[in-house]
Amino acid sequence: MRKLLILILLVTGLWWGYWFVGSSAVRQGVEQAFAEAAARGATAERTGLTVAGFPNRFDLTVEGIRYADPVSGIGWQAPFAQLFAMTWKPWHIIAVLPPEQVVTLPGEAVTVMAEGLRASLRARPATDLPLALAVAETGPFQARSSAGWTLGAERAVMSLAAAEGGQNAYDLSLDVAGLAPDPALLARLVPDDSLPPTVGVIRLRASLTLTAPLDRHAGQTRPRVAALALTDTLITWGELSAAAAGRIAPDDNGLAAGRIDVTITNWRRILPVLVASGAVRPELLQTVETMLASLAQQTGDPEVLKLPLVLENGWMTLGPVPLGPAPVLLPPAG
């Protein structure tokens, strides 16, 4: 009995020591991150820093956060941010953010108000801490910019998970419900009220291949997209819906190249948007509509239009409609 008691006391003492060493390391890591940011010329301030949760959790709370990078013009202000981890699996972190925060972008400040904004990051228990799963979600939120625009949604969830059997391969998932674009922008794009003020559903399922793994070295390796495959994409906006599937990858110049097949139901609803956005000149609208109607006849349903989004030689076209330059994925080879 005495030996058992000694063993229990020894294990308890070791566990307590582990917590105090771990909590000290968490505190020092955060303080070092703020100090390194300040040494680079950024504003990096906080009014409070506590680590609680003894003995089974590491509960980090940073208060009065103010960060500003004068080079990029990007900043962040928040009354607090919290990180939680169980002591026996510190590679699984849960983050909780405040209901209101301010993100500074070049030339504007965006106030973000959200209910239940949180994220979870789980790494594999290895020395490089490779990403296993990252999830970010929020309830009703709204963003208001000092430049005058607003954006809101009822709910959003995004996840990124390491894919089985693939090198630097990840599965991306995004679900947004009730997206509310800026009313002024909506009035310009949909002047005839043919579409409702909110986009009902946005769903994205994709497979990503990156140039380097997402692990603790990502700050140095800077992973970029080497290939993107859309497996299940759907947008429903009133009676208009669009689905897409296909694959793109960088060409020798680092520009996106490939093909994505797009299916648009009730496609005539999008014509005013194309004109208002400048993608189609008003005098060409009738010609474009006649051409698209001819293509829709080939699907067997005149209200369903199937078009290829082709990215080739640095340009993007959606069927017969040119969209502009293709995005850059990687620096040019060589």
C-alpha positions, 0 to 999 in steps of 0.5 A: 500500500505504501509503495502504491501511494509513493507511486501515485505521488510520484506520477502526480508530481511528474504530471504537475511538473509537465503541466508547469513546464508545458504552460511556461513553454506556451507562454514563452512561445507567444511572447517570442512571437510578439517580440519577433514581429516587433523586431521586424518592424510590425506593431505587435501588442497585447494587454494580457497573457494568461495560461490556465487549465491546470492540470489537464488542459493548456488554456491560453488567453491573449487579451487586447491584441493589436497587430499591424504590418506597415509593409503589407498594410495588413493588421488585426485588432481583437479584444481577445483570442483563446487557444485550448489543448488537452495536455495529453494531445497538445497537437490538437488545438481549438481556437475561439475568436471574439464576436467582433474584431477588426481586420486591416487591409491596404486602404481599408479596415473591415469590422467582422462580427460573428457568432460562434467563430472558432477553429480546430487544428489537428496535427499528426503526432510527429516531429514535423507536426504535419497537418491532419485536419483543420476546420473553421466555422462560424454562425451568422456573421457580417463584415463591414468595410470602411470602404463602404461595402458589406458581406454577410452569411448565415453560416459557413464551414471550411475544412482542409484534411490530409488526403490518404495515400497522396504526397502533399495532397489535401481535401478541401471542403467549403459550405456557405449558407445564406451568403448576402453580397453587398447591396450596392454591388448586387444592385449593379449586377442584378438591376432587374431584381431577377435574383434574390438578395442572398445566395442560398447555397455554396458547396465546394469539394476539391482535391489540392496538391501542394508544392510542400507539406503543411507542417511546422516548416510551412513558413519557410517552404511556403506551400503553393497550389501545384494542382486543383481538382474540383469534384463537387461544386454547387451554387444555388442563387434563387432559380439559378444554379451552377455546378462544376467539376474539372482540374487545373494545374500550372503551366510552364509559366506558372499560370493556371491551365486546364478545363472545368466543365460548368453546368448552369440551370436557368442560365438566362438569369445570369445574362444581366449579371454578365452585362452589368459586370462588363463581361458582355457588352450590351450591344452583344447581348442578343448575339450571346444569348442566341449562341448560348441558347443554341448550345443549350439545345444540345443538352436536351433541356433548353434551360440547362447550359453546359460550358467548358471553362478553359484555361489555356495560354494564359487566358480564361474562356467560358464557352464562347465568352472570354473572361480575361487572364488566367490566375498565377499559381506558381512562379515561372519555371526557371 
